[in-house]
Amino acid sequence: MSYLGSSQNITKRWWRHRRDLRLGVHHNHHLQRSWEKHGAQCFTFSVLLPCPPDCLLAREQELLDQAPAGSLYNLAFLAQGGTRLGHRNTPEHNAAISRGNKGKPAWNKGGKNTWAQAAASSRVARYSNQIVAEHLDGRVLSFSHAAQAAREMGLGRTSVKNILKGYSQRTRSGWTFRYEAR
């Protein structure tokens, strides 16, 4: 099977395909699943038909049309190019976009959850509860946060967090942890 595409910068395009496939985020789910199933060693990248930039889409469409049915990973069979390079909106289109955005706040202005508000609220939420440690023998201790509990009890912070999140029930020494409102 093959995946056909065109680019003015082949090296960059191949690099992006490989990176997305390695990370498991490629836009073509069929190609991504095949990459995961068979591994990178089963794939090769090669230039099939060198041509000048103004002929790229026409040549790609010729190759798509000549390919046997079911032999391609391509999701679309029209060479439409994945870029707006050289494309300009008409004044009417720009006016329509402007009308649609009227009354909306700018993407970078305030809003319900700005970065500063999110940081402040997370600090408040972080310390609005205390951590209570209970031992099997009945001892109870209180801490302001997981790092303090771990440090004072000689445990790893991850151990305390895993119990708080419910991933495990207790430490080997018999301690359980829970949040409690102050």
C-alpha positions in Angstrom: 0.0 0.0 0.0 1.1 3.6 -0.6 0.4 7.1 0.5 0.7 9.7 -2.2 1.3 13.4 -1.5 3.1 16.4 -2.9 5.2 19.1 -1.3 7.6 21.9 -2.2 9.7 20.9 0.8 9.9 17.1 0.7 12.4 16.8 3.6 10.2 18.8 6.0 7.0 17.0 4.9 8.6 13.6 5.4 9.9 14.7 8.8 6.4 15.8 9.8 4.8 12.5 8.6 7.4 10.4 10.5 7.1 12.6 13.7 3.3 12.4 13.7 3.4 8.6 13.1 6.0 8.1 15.9 3.9 10.2 18.3 0.7 8.4 17.3 -1.1 11.6 16.2 -1.0 11.3 12.4 -4.1 12.8 10.7 -4.6 9.6 8.6 -5.9 7.0 11.0 -5.5 4.1 8.5 -1.8 4.9 8.0 -1.3 5.4 11.7 -2.7 2.0 12.5 -0.6 0.3 9.9 2.5 2.1 11.2 1.7 0.9 14.7 1.0 -2.7 13.6 4.0 -3.2 11.2 6.5 -0.8 12.6 8.6 2.0 11.0 11.0 -0.5 9.3 8.2 -1.5 6.9 7.8 2.0 5.5 9.9 3.8 2.9 9.7 7.4 1.7 10.6 8.1 -1.9 10.1 10.7 -4.7 8.0 9.2 -7.5 7.7 12.1 -9.9 9.9 15.2 -9.5 8.2 18.3 -11.0 8.1 22.1 -10.8 6.0 23.6 -8.0 3.3 24.9 -10.3 2.6 21.3 -11.5 2.5 19.6 -8.1 -1.2 19.1 -7.7 -1.8 18.1 -11.3 0.9 15.4 -11.1 -0.4 14.2 -7.7 -3.9 13.9 -9.2 -2.5 11.9 -12.1 -0.9 9.4 -9.7 -4.0 9.2 -7.6 -6.1 8.5 -10.7 -3.7 5.8 -11.9 -3.5 3.9 -8.6 -5.4 0.7 -8.4 -8.5 0.7 -6.1 -7.7 -0.2 -2.5 -3.9 0.3 -2.9 -3.7 3.7 -1.2 -3.7 4.9 2.4 -5.0 8.3 1.1 -8.3 9.4 2.7 -9.1 11.9 -0.1 -8.7 11.1 -3.8 -8.6 14.7 -5.0 -5.3 16.5 -4.9 -6.4 19.6 -3.2 -3.2 20.5 -1.4 -3.1 21.0 2.4 -2.0 24.6 2.4 -3.4 28.0 1.8 -0.1 29.1 0.4 -0.7 32.0 -2.0 -4.5 32.0 -1.3 -6.0 35.3 -0.4 -9.6 36.0 0.9 -11.9 38.1 -1.1 -13.0 41.4 0.5 -16.5 39.9 0.8 -15.1 36.9 2.7 -13.1 39.2 5.1 -16.3 41.2 5.7 -18.3 38.1 6.5 -15.6 36.9 9.0 -15.6 40.4 10.6 -19.4 40.3 10.9 -19.2 36.8 12.5 -16.7 38.0 15.1 -18.5 41.2 16.2 -19.2 41.2 19.9 -16.9 38.3 20.6 -13.9 39.0 22.9 -10.5 38.8 21.4 -8.9 35.4 21.8 -6.2 36.9 24.0 -8.3 39.2 26.2 -9.6 38.1 29.5 -12.4 35.8 29.3 -13.7 33.4 32.0 -10.4 31.6 32.7 -7.3 33.6 32.0 -4.0 32.1 32.9 -3.7 34.3 36.0 -7.1 33.3 37.2 -6.4 29.6 36.6 -3.2 29.8 38.6 -4.8 31.7 41.5 -7.7 29.3 41.7 -5.4 26.2 41.6 -3.4 27.6 44.5 -6.6 28.1 46.5 -7.9 24.7 45.6 -4.5 23.1 46.5 -4.7 24.3 50.1 -8.4 24.4 50.8 -8.2 20.7 51.9 -5.9 19.1 54.3 -4.6 15.6 54.1 -5.4 13.2 56.9 -3.3 10.1 57.4 -4.8 7.2 59.3 -2.9 4.1 60.5 -4.3 0.6 61.0 -3.6 0.9 64.7 -5.8 4.1 65.0 -3.2 6.9 64.8 -4.3 10.0 62.9 -2.1 12.8 61.5 -2.9 15.9 59.5 -0.8 17.6 56.8 -1.3 20.7 54.6 -0.2 19.0 51.4 1.0 15.7 50.0 4.7 16.7 49.9 4.6 17.5 53.6 2.9 14.2 54.4 5.5 12.3 52.4 8.5 14.1 53.8 7.4 13.8 57.5 6.4 10.1 57.1 9.5 9.1 55.1 7.4 8.1 52.1 7.6 9.0 48.4 5.2 11.8 47.3 4.0 9.5 44.5 2.9 6.9 47.1 0.8 9.5 48.9 -0.7 10.8 45.7 -1.6 7.3 44.4 -3.5 6.6 47.6 -5.3 10.0 47.5 -6.3 9.3 43.8 -7.5 5.8 44.7 -4.8 3.9 42.7 -3.8 2.0 45.8 -5.3 1.5 49.2 -2.5 1.9 51.8 1.2 1.9 52.2 3.2 -1.2 53.2 3.5 0.3 56.7 -0.4 0.5 57.0 -1.1 4.2 56.3 -4.1 5.5 54.3 -4.6 9.0 53.1 -7.7 11.1 52.4 -8.6 14.7 51.8 -10.6 16.5 54.4 -12.1 20.0 54.2 -10.7 22.6 56.5 
